[in-house]
């Protein structure tokens, strides 16, 4: 949890689609959404798991296009050319 989600109140509207989840909450007068999104599948797991808190700077509700824009702006970087992951037991 980051500082925004620690301050969060009025948690509501949990939406779950497999590994992908979102839930609305408030941070003072600001309306926010916490997102948990799985990356590509790989060997029975996922390459990465994304966790983000998205809040508006005004008092309007976070819309689906706000979430899509924010997640689309993030860059997932791979530091190891072989993928940062290895087979279990190695």
Helices and strands as residue ranges (DSSP letters): H 3-7, E 9-17, E 20-27, E 30-38, E 41-42, E 45-46, E 49-55, H 64-73
